[in-house]
């Protein structure tokens, strides 16, 4: 979802924008870093779901915190903006928070 839908809605307009080349390329790289981060986190959650090993709960709690932090960033940025209906303008937190909750449930 991040790489495909977000690429169309966020990355293409970003690359076509009038930002100077260096910050534009940094934002492009960060976009792909987040994609890699989410793929690795998903792989870790799947691995944890399939194997019961010592320390798995700690990893699951860290991944839950990871997704809570992502959700918090989107909520903070949304609420800091002077938008109407700020919770709906950047709805990514609505997708990230359930992952955090499910990882926490799995860890508990």
N, C-alpha and C positions, 0 to 999 in steps of 0.2 A: 504494500500500500504506500509506504513512504517513498520508495524509489520510483514507482510508476505514476501514481496519481499526483504525488507531491512534485515530481519532476515536471509534470505538465503545468501544474498550477503555480508553482513557486520558482523552480530553477529556470525554466525557459524565460519567464518575464525578468527574472534577476539578471540573467546573462544578456538579455536584450536591452537592459536599462542603461542609464547614463552614468552609473557609478564609475569612478576611475578603475582601470584594469586590475590593479593589485588587490584592493578590497573586494572587488567582484570575484576574483579568482579564489581569494581566501574564503569567502562565503560559500563558493561552489565546493571547495575542498571540505569545509566543515559539514556541508550537507551530506556529502558522501561518507564522511567519518561517522555521522549519526546513523546512516544506513548500515554501515558495517557494525556499529555498536549494537543496533537493534537485532541484526541477524545473529550476532554472537550471543546476545542475551537470550534470544529465542532458543538457540541451540542448547544453551546451558539449562534453560527451564525444561526443555524436552529431555535432556540427559538426566536431570534430577528426577523427572517423573518416571523414568524407566529404570532407575537404579536406586537402591536404598543402601547408602554407604555412610560411614561415620563422617560427620561434618556437613552432610548435605543440607541440614536445616540452617546452618550458618550461611551457606552460599545462597539458599533461597531467601533468607532474611535480607542479605545484602542486595540481591536482585530486586526484592520488594522495595527496599529503600531507594534503590536506583530509579525505579519507575515512579515512586512518590516524588522524588526530586525533580524528575522531568515534568510531572504534572504540576508541581508547585511553581516551576519556572513559567509554564504557559499561563497558569492562573495569575501569577504576579504581573506578568507583562500585560495580560488582558485587562486586569483591573486597574493598572496604572495608566492605561490609555483612556482618553476621554471619548469613548465610544458609547453609543446606545447598545444595550444588550451585550456587554463586554464578555460574558461567559460563552456566548455563541460565536463571537468573531474569530477566536482561535480555539476551535473545539478539540484540539489534539489531546487536551487533558482528559476528555471524556473517554478516549481510547486507552490512554496510558494508565489512568487510575485503576480501572478494573484489572489490569495485568498485575499491578502492585498488590491489590487485594487478594487476587487468586494465588499469587506467590506466597503471600503471608499466610493464607489459609493452608496452603500446602506445607509451609514450614512448621505451622502449629500442629 
